[in-house]
Amino acid sequence: MSQQALSHTNEAAIERYKRAFQKFASIEKNGEKFMTKEDFVDAIAPDEDYKRVQRSQYGVLFNVADQSKNGVLSLSD
């Protein structure tokens, strides 16, 4: 894959992540949107039953991403 194609692929992925963040983030403070742990899990957990990974285990990823430990994630987090 060429560098230009890879760059385009990365840009498309970033735009997808931004749209998902905007869709699921339920808190807005000073014009900035934030995700709660529940928002985060809703955004990343599959819509099917949880045979391999329990829904609560997705919350562990939220804890890793929430490095400031303020209980919400911004898009930059």
N, C-alpha and C positions, 0 to 999 in steps of 0.2 A: 504494500500500500504506500502510495506516495505521501510525502510530508503534507502536501496541500490537502489530499483526501483525508488524512488523519486529523488535520486541523479542523476541517469541516465537520467530521464525525464528532470530535470533542465539543465543538460549538453547539451542535445539535443536541448532544447529551446534556450540556449545561442548560440549554433552554428548556429541555424536558424537566430537569430538576427544579428550575425556577417556577415553571407552571405548576408542578406538583406541590411545591412549597406554598405558593399563593393559594392554591385550592384548599389545602388542609390547615393552614395556619389560622387559628381562631382568635388570636389576641392581637390587638393593635395598640401601640403606645407611641405617641409622638410621630405618627405617620409611618412607623416601622412595624411590620408584621412579625409575629412569633408563634412558634408551635409549642403546645404543651406536650407532655409525654404521651397522652392519649392521641393527640393529633399525629404525632410522629409514628406511633404504632399503626394507626389507621392508614397512614401514607405508605408504610413499607411492608406491612404484613399481608400475606396473600388473602384473597377473599374466600378461600376454600377452608376446609376443616384443618385442624392443626395436629396432624399425626406425627410429624417429624419434629417440629419446633412449636412449643406452646406459645400462645400469644404473649404471655407475661415475659417470656425470654427475649422478645423483641425490645422490651423496655430496657434491658441491659445495654443495648446499643445507644439508647437515648442517654443513659447515664454516662457513657463514654464520650458522647458528643457534647454533653453539657459540662464542659470543663470549668466554666465559671460557677457552676453549682447554684444557678439562680432559678432552676426549675422550668426554664423555657429556652428554646433555640431560635436564634435569628437565622436569616438566610446565610450570613457569613460564617456561622458556626458550622 
